Amino acid sequence: MYVCNCFGVTEDQVKKHAEGGACTPRQIASACKAGTDCGSCVRRIQALLGRGACPRRELVEQGEAAVALAPQSPQVELPEAA
């Protein structure tokens, strides 16, 4: 069944992107454009995503700061300006 008529995205495609780690309608939109034109499918996408297991969502709901969970990159020292 089609979820997004504007871009021809099906429920199965949305579910596949969700299995691949897309946890929000915005992440689904980045993966396949669904929800980026008229927007009428966004609520259906939200319903398909539900409140299932999404590691990032669970951490946010527990009150953890997402920034604290981001991988830390080594600090690079810049040369001093002359």
N, C-alpha and C positions, 0 to 999 in steps of 0.2 A: 504494500500500500504506500502511496506517495505521501510524504510529510510536507515537502516543499515543492509546490507546483512550479514556482518560478525557475528553479534550477533542476527539477526532476530528481530530487533526492528522496530515497525510500526509507522506510523504517529500518530495514535491514542495514542500509548504509550508515544510518545514525548509530545503530547498535554496534556496528563494527568499529566505528570511530570511538565510541564510548569504551569498548573493550581495549582499544589501543591507547586509552588514557585520557581522552577528552571528557572532562567532568562537568563542563558548563555549556550552555548554548553558545557562548562566545567562542569557546574552543571548537565546538562543532562547526560554527561558521567559518573559522579559520581553516578547518580541514576540508570543507566541501561547499562553502558559500551559503548553506541553508540558513535562512533567517536574515539574510542581509539585504533583501530587496523590499518586498512589501511588509515583511515581519509577521504575517498572519500565522506562520508555523511555529513561532518561538514557544508558545505555550505547549504545543504538542511535543516539541523537542524537550522542554522541561519535564513533561510528564514521562517521556521515554527514559530520560536520565534518572528520574526519580530521586530517591535519597539513598541510592545504593552505595556500595563501597567505593569511595574515592579517597585515597590517602590524604590529599591536600585538603579536601573539604572537612574530613574528620579532624584534622589538626586545627583548622580554623575554628570549628565548632567547639573544640576543647579549650580555645582561648590562647593557643600558641601563636606567636608572631611568625608570620610567613618569612619575614626577613631573616629571622634567626635560623630558619631551616635551610636557607639558600646556601649552596656550596660556597665556601670561602675561597677566594682567589688570593694567591700570594701578593703581598704588597711589593710594588715596584718602586724603586727609588729613582726619581728623576734627576738629571744633572742640573746643577744650579745655573741660573742665568748669569751671564758675564756682565 
